[in-house]
Amino acid sequence: MIKRAVYPGTFDPVHYGHLDLILRAANLFDELVVGVYDHSRPTKSVLFSVEERVGMILEALENPGNIVVIPFTGLLVDFARKIEARVIVRGLRVFSDFEFEFRSALANQRLAPEIETVSLMTREENSFVSGSTVREIASLGGDITSMVPPNVAAFLYARFGSAEGASFSGNLPLRD
């Protein structure tokens, strides 16, 4: 029996914290499915289409090995059952993540008791990185090259129309 796990997320965009967890989880299981959530009925807006997000992950991985990247919609446990994954992998960055992940794991356990949830702690250097942080810095022309792979930085800078690591060139607001 293949030990298959799923690492779900929006990955909007994928960053080094995600990639670290993907590679570490891939070492723990025979196959890791990176499930890219397709917000067909969005509860939050996304910057990139699901096809763009899948493409960015595949390009960033270069040699995916035992990693498969596919989009999904609907309940995570239904997707896990469909692909015959026995484990859901989640990442924990900061303490506040724990409460959300704990509640999600309990809900998933209620819906699918045969599927386990495994949480991996992020590495210290990635503990502050989130998709929203990366998007905000990129939208303001800041340097995100230490947070995302080069292909993702190029996508973000192109989307926001800014040059890599652009510096502030406007006027400072007057203060009283």
N, C-alpha and C positions, 0 to 999 in steps of 0.2 A: 504494500500500500504506500502510495506517495504521500509524504507529509507536505501538504500544501497549506500555505497561509495567505491571507489577504491583508494588504496595507492600504486602507482607503483614505481618500482625501480629496480636497478640491484642487490642490497644487496650483494655485493661481497667484504667483507662479511657483514652480518648484525651486527650492533653494538648497543650500548646502546642508541644512539641518535635515530636510527630507531625504536627501541623497545619502547622508550618513546612516540614517535609520534604514533605508532601503537596502543598502549594502550589508549592514550588520544583520538584518533580518534574513537576508538571502543566505547568509552563512549558517543560519539556524534551521532552515527548512530545505526540503528537496526542491521545492518550487515556491517562489513568491510572486503573487499576482498583485501588481500595483493597480488598485481600482480607482480610476479618476472619475469623480462624481460629476455627472452631467446634469446641470441645473435646468432641466426642461421646465420645471415649475419652480423658479428660483425663490428661495427664502432669503438669499442674499445675492447681490449682483456679482458678476465675475468680469474680469478684464479681458480674459482670453477665452476663445471657444474651446470646447472639449478636444477638438482635433488638434488645435495649437498646443494645448497643455500636454496631450499624449506625445506629440512630436518633440516638444522641448525635453520631456523626460527621457525619451528614447535617445535623442541626440546627446544629452548630458551623460547618459550611462555608457555610451560608446560600445562596450561589449557586454550586453545584458546577461549573458550566461543563463542562469536558471530564473531570470526575472522576466515576467510577462506584464505588459502595460496595456490595460483595456478600460474603456469607459463603462460606466454603469449608471442606472437610474433606480429609483425605488429604495426599498429597505435594504440596508447593508446585510442583514442576516439572510434575506432572500437571495441576494447576489452570492453570498458565501456558500449557501446550499447549492445554487446553480453550478458554481465552478468546483464544487466539492472541496472547499476549504474547511478545515477543522479548527483553524485558529485565525483570530482577528488580531493584527498587530497595531498598536497605538503608541504614540510618542508622548513623553512627558517632558516639558521644558522647565516650567516653574511650578511652584506649589499650587497656584490657582488652577492650573490644568487638571490637577488631581481630582477635584470635586466633579468637574464636568465629565472626565473620563470614567470616574467611578460610577456615576449615575448612568452613563451610556452603557457601560459594561453590565450593570445590573439589569437594565432594560433589555439588552440583547440576550442576556442569560434567560430572562423570563420568556422571550420569544423563541429562542433556539438554545435549549439547555445543552445540546450536543456540541455546541461551538464554544471554544474557550477564547478568552481575551488575554493577550500578553502585552504588557506595557514595557517599553524600553526607555530608559532615561537618555535624554539628549546629552551630547558632549558639552562641556562647559563653554567652549568657544561658540557654540550655536544656540545657547540658551536664550538669547535676546532676539533671535531671528524669527520673523513671522512673515507670511505673505503680505499682510497689511503694512508692516513696517517697510518691507522692500518696495512695495508699490508707492507708498508715500514719498520715500526718499527719491526714487526714480522720477516721480512726477514733478519733483522740485529740482531736478537736474543734479541730484547728489550722486556720489560715487557708491555704487552697489557691487562693485567687482569683487569685494571680499565676502559677499553674501550669496551670490548666485554664480553659476557657471557662465562662461563667456557667451554661449549661445542665448541664454536667458537674458543676460544683460543687454545684448543686441536687440532682442525682441522688445524689451521694456523701453529702451531709449528710442527705438523706432516708433513705438506706440505713443510715447509722450513727446516725440519730436525734440528731444534734447540730446546733446552730445555727451559722450561718456565723461562722467565726473565734471560736468559743466559747473563753473563757479558763478556766484551771484553777480549779476551785472546791473541790477536795478538800483533805484534810489532807496535809501533807508527812510522809513517813516519818521516824521518829526515827532518829538516827544515834548510834553509840557514840562 
